Amino acid sequence: MVSITSDPIDVSSALTLLQSDQAGAIDFFLGMVRDNTQQRSVDHLEYEAYDRMAISEMRKIVEQAREQWTILKCVVVHRKGTLRVGEIAVLIGVSTPHRADSFDACRYIIDTIKQTVPIWKKEVFTDGETWVNAHP
């Protein structure tokens, strides 16, 4: 499952989707909104996405990961809109027969998403704002 949503990300639902009798490991990466960046206080983040292209690119990344590791199930959910400190911005979940594949695939997916997927983040500070990750 790959999606972009304006709604809060439900980790429990993702866990249910990842469960498999063949899975010896389930690994999650949760990207969180933190309260500071480079010694500046963060008020909130704003994410924008080109939804169709972003979903297509994330699906390609999952398929690339499946070519490298034995992935049983995978969940990728990215938020868009305004997110407050403490909220989940992105969830990557992977179930595999063994833990090493789960860790490696999860890291590959999040690292590649950050490099290639058309999702943009604006950090809004208490004293200004800036766009970051303005790629691809």
Residue pairs with C-beta under 8 A, 6 or more apart in sequence:
1 17
1 74
1 75
1 76
1 77
2 55
2 58
2 59
2 62
2 74
2 75
2 76
2 77
3 55
3 76
3 77
3 78
4 49
4 51
4 54
4 55
4 77
4 78
4 79
4 80
4 119
5 77
5 78
5 79
5 80
6 79
6 80
6 81
8 79
8 87
8 88
9 30
9 77
9 79
9 88
9 90
9 91
11 28
11 30
11 88
11 91
14 28
14 75
14 77
14 91
14 93
15 26
15 28
15 93
17 73
17 75
17 93
18 26
18 73
18 74
18 75
18 93
18 94
18 95
19 26
19 73
19 95
20 72
20 73
20 95
22 72
22 97
23 72
23 73
23 95
23 96
23 97
24 96
24 97
24 98
24 99
25 95
25 96
25 97
25 98
25 99
25 101
25 102
25 103
26 93
26 94
26 95
26 102
27 93
27 94
27 95
27 96
27 99
27 102
27 103
27 105
27 106
28 91
28 92
28 93
28 106
29 90
29 91
29 92
29 93
29 106
29 107
29 109
29 110
30 88
30 90
30 91
31 88
31 89
31 90
31 91
31 110
32 86
32 87
32 88
32 89
33 42
33 44
33 45
33 83
33 84
33 85
33 86
33 87
33 88
33 89
34 42
34 85
35 41
35 42
35 85
36 42
37 123
37 125
40 123
40 125
40 126
40 127
41 125
41 126
41 127
42 85
42 123
42 124
42 125
42 126
43 85
43 124
43 125
43 126
44 82
44 83
44 84
44 85
44 124
45 82
45 83
45 89
45 121
45 122
45 123
45 124
46 81
46 82
46 83
46 121
46 122
46 124
47 78
47 79
47 80
47 81
47 83
47 89
47 119
47 120
47 121
47 122
48 80
48 119
48 120
48 122
49 78
49 80
49 117
49 118
49 119
49 120
50 118
51 80
53 118
54 78
54 117
54 118
54 119
57 113
57 116
57 117
57 118
58 76
58 78
58 113
58 117
61 76
61 108
61 109
61 112
61 113
61 116
61 117
62 71
62 74
62 76
62 109
64 108
64 112
65 71
65 74
65 94
65 105
65 108
65 109
66 74
68 104
68 105
68 108
69 96
69 101
69 102
69 104
69 105
69 108
70 96
70 97
70 98
70 101
71 94
71 95
71 96
71 101
71 105
72 95
72 96
72 97
73 93
73 94
73 95
74 92
74 93
74 94
74 95
74 105
74 109
75 91
75 92
75 93
75 94
76 90
76 91
76 92
76 93
76 109
76 113
77 90
77 91
78 89
78 90
78 91
78 113
78 117
78 119
79 87
79 88
79 89
79 90
80 119
83 89
89 121
90 110
90 113
92 106
92 109
92 110
92 113
93 106
94 101
94 102
94 105
94 106
94 109
95 102
96 102
96 105
113 119
114 133
115 135
115 136
116 135
116 136
117 136
118 136
119 133
120 131
120 133
120 134
121 131
121 132
121 133
122 129
122 130
122 131
122 132
123 129
123 130
123 131
123 132
